[in-house]
Amino acid sequence: MSLTAETVARHELVGLSVAVVAASNPDLVGIDGEAVMETTQTVGIEQNDRVLQVPKADATFVWTVPSGERVRTEGERLVGRPARRTEQRSDSPWR
């Protein structure tokens, strides 16, 4: 399955460019860089040689997929173990 706007929540996010465009903590808005790690509750974003942990549930992200398209995703859709999230049925008509 290719990485598209519709399937971004079902793919590996590490390595994609990402920006935080909204968050319950205003200090997180504006963080951008490359996603370098992901846990159940957070996304690690590398910015200026530092890795900043952003809580998924409290933020809205914009990802840049390989085609160059920018995809806005509510962080609540991403909460969960990355391996489990990529296997969930909710986004795929084939499962």
N, C-alpha and C positions, 0 to 999 in steps of 0.2 A: 504494500500500500504506500503510495507516495505521500509526501508531507505537503498538505494543503491547508487552507484556512479552516476547512471543515474537520480535518483530522489532527490538528496540531496537539490537542489534548491527549491523543492516543499514541504519540511518538516520544522518542527520547528528546529532551529539551536541552541537555548539555551540549554546548557547542554553538547554540543559536545566539544571535544578537537579541538583546532584550532591553526594554525600558519600563520603568514603573511609572504609570501615568496617573494613578489614583491610589490612595492608601488612607487607612484610618489614622496613621501617624504621618503628619505632613512632612516630617524629615525624610521619609522614604521616597516621596515623589521627586522624580528627576534622576533617580539612580538609573544609569544605563551602562551597558557593557556586554560582556559575553557570559552566558550561564556556564559556570564551571563545575557546579555540583548541585545535587538535588536530594533532599531528604523528604520524609513524609510531610513535614509541615513547612519547610523553607526551600527557597531557591538561593543558591550562592552566586552572586554576580560580581565578576572581577571588574574593578574600576580603579584606575590609577595605581596598579600594582597592589591593590588590597581586595580581599574578598568580603563583600558585604552580604550578610544573611537577611533575606526579606521574607517575612511570614507570608505564605501563600494565601491564607484565608482572608487576610486584611488588605489585600492589594489587587490592583488591576494591572495586567502586563500587556505590552505590545511586543510581539515576537516578529522578527524578520526571518521568513522562511527562505530556503535556497533560491526560489524563483524571484526573490526580491519583494514579494508581497508582504505587507505588514498586517499582522493578525492580532486583534484585541481579544484578550481572554480574561475572564473573571477568575481570580485566584482560587475561589472556592471549587471550581471545576477541576483544579489540579491537586487538591489535597488528597493525600494517600500515598502509599508506597509506589515509587515510580514503576516498578515491575508489575504491580497489580493494576495500576491505572492504565497501562498500555494494553492490558488484556480485557478491560471492561467491555461489556456489550453495548452500553448506552449510545455510543457514537457510530456504530457500524451496523448496516443493515444485513451484513453477511454472517453475523454470529447469533 
